[in-house]
């Protein structure tokens, strides 16, 4: 694994304050299996936070699999994202979905999020450039 693909601490949402900020001011990207909450951050790269609830993924094995999948797909798309904090949450349907369905749905969310963050990042840059 190259260093660019690692999922180090700098690429994670770690503090309670950061989680609270995202939950309070987030934009939402939602589908059948996943919900992604995101908002801009002051860092120079995108960061991932996970909120995989026992309520929807009862077994630890499933929760760990969902977290692993989230981290893996994020690592591959991270460089294309604007500097945002993203929190990934699951919905009840994830417990009965196949791994391929879950991966495809999450990758689709990431693609949409890349487009949305690029658009909002461009708008923010335009505002900064105006006197």
Wavefront OBJ file of the C-alpha trace (Angstrom):
o trace
v 0.000 0.000 0.000
v 1.392 3.375 -0.969
v 1.481 6.183 1.560
v -1.066 8.158 -0.483
v -3.608 5.366 0.030
v -3.122 4.949 3.777
v -5.917 5.855 6.140
v -3.979 7.699 8.829
v -5.245 9.728 11.767
v -5.069 12.979 9.779
v -7.776 11.614 7.457
v -10.214 10.784 10.264
v -12.750 12.866 12.130
v -11.617 12.139 15.678
v -12.847 14.770 18.116
v -16.280 15.088 19.611
v -16.402 18.759 18.612
v -15.819 17.866 14.952
v -18.586 15.248 15.019
v -20.946 17.756 16.667
v -20.063 20.417 14.086
v -20.818 18.044 11.207
v -24.096 16.858 12.744
v -25.168 20.451 13.448
v -24.357 21.994 10.067
v -24.245 19.080 7.673
v -25.491 18.625 4.184
v -26.991 15.205 3.569
v -26.462 12.595 0.863
v -28.837 9.708 1.454
v -29.809 6.447 -0.245
v -31.238 3.028 0.512
v -28.292 1.733 2.562
v -26.174 4.726 3.527
v -26.453 8.300 4.749
v -23.480 10.627 4.361
v -23.357 13.884 6.295
v -20.746 16.389 5.179
v -19.567 19.925 5.701
v -16.461 21.905 4.831
v -13.465 21.751 7.134
v -10.433 23.970 7.752
v -7.986 21.163 7.004
v -6.298 20.679 3.646
v -7.887 17.286 2.932
v -11.102 15.345 3.312
v -11.666 13.439 6.575
v -13.924 10.480 7.367
v -15.969 9.786 10.472
v -18.004 6.646 11.095
v -21.255 6.366 13.029
v -22.336 2.750 12.526
v -25.195 2.191 14.955
v -25.872 -1.090 16.767
v -29.519 -0.342 16.206
v -29.235 -1.175 12.497
v -26.198 -3.485 12.452
v -26.758 -5.704 15.473
v -23.690 -7.927 15.147
v -20.153 -6.655 15.645
v -19.021 -8.618 12.586
v -21.426 -6.658 10.391
v -20.517 -3.307 11.955
v -16.824 -3.984 11.416
v -17.437 -5.052 7.807
v -19.389 -1.844 7.150
v -16.644 0.276 8.698
v -13.968 -1.520 6.679
v -15.935 -0.989 3.479
v -16.434 2.701 4.286
v -12.753 3.260 4.985
v -11.660 1.331 1.899
v -13.913 3.202 -0.526
v -13.036 6.548 1.112
v -9.301 5.934 0.689
v -9.733 5.535 -3.054
v -11.825 8.687 -3.516
v -10.260 10.958 -0.854
v -7.954 12.863 -3.203
v -10.863 13.809 -5.475
v -12.871 15.332 -2.605
v -12.647 18.949 -1.552
v -11.624 19.561 2.093
v -14.739 18.259 3.855
v -15.572 16.202 6.915
v -17.820 13.273 6.025
v -19.693 11.088 8.495
v -20.984 7.779 7.171
v -24.081 6.262 8.777
v -26.063 3.141 7.894
v -29.738 2.458 7.407
v -31.711 -0.652 8.443
v -31.573 -2.187 4.941
v -27.794 -2.698 5.212
v -28.315 -5.756 7.408
v -29.910 -7.652 4.497
v -27.885 -6.359 1.544
v -25.102 -8.179 -0.241
v -21.548 -6.819 0.013
v -21.590 -5.971 -3.706
v -24.791 -3.931 -3.329
v -23.361 -2.074 -0.347
v -20.091 -1.294 -2.134
v -21.836 -0.090 -5.295
v -24.251 2.109 -3.334
v -21.434 3.657 -1.302
v -19.265 4.256 -4.362
v -22.232 5.965 -6.016
v -22.581 8.235 -2.966
v -18.872 9.097 -3.143
v -19.148 9.994 -6.843
v -22.101 12.301 -6.128
v -20.273 13.821 -3.186
v -17.209 14.555 -5.329
v -19.435 16.501 -7.735
v -21.216 18.371 -4.941
v -18.070 19.280 -3.033
v -16.344 20.431 -6.207
v -19.290 22.725 -6.944
v -19.470 24.109 -3.393
v -15.671 24.492 -3.244
v -15.724 26.490 -6.488
v -18.516 28.715 -5.145
v -16.566 29.337 -1.935
v -13.454 30.254 -3.902
v -15.467 32.719 -6.023
v -16.787 34.396 -2.870
v -13.258 34.732 -1.474
v -11.990 36.316 -4.706
v -14.689 39.008 -4.807
v -13.727 42.289 -3.078
l 1 2 3 4 5 6 7 8 9 10 11 12 13 14 15 16 17 18 19 20 21 22 23 24 25 26 27 28 29 30 31 32 33 34 35 36 37 38 39 40 41 42 43 44 45 46 47 48 49 50 51 52 53 54 55 56 57 58 59 60 61 62 63 64 65 66 67 68 69 70 71 72 73 74 75 76 77 78 79 80 81 82 83 84 85 86 87 88 89 90 91 92 93 94 95 96 97 98 99 100 101 102 103 104 105 106 107 108 109 110 111 112 113 114 115 116 117 118 119 120 121 122 123 124 125 126 127 128 129 130 131
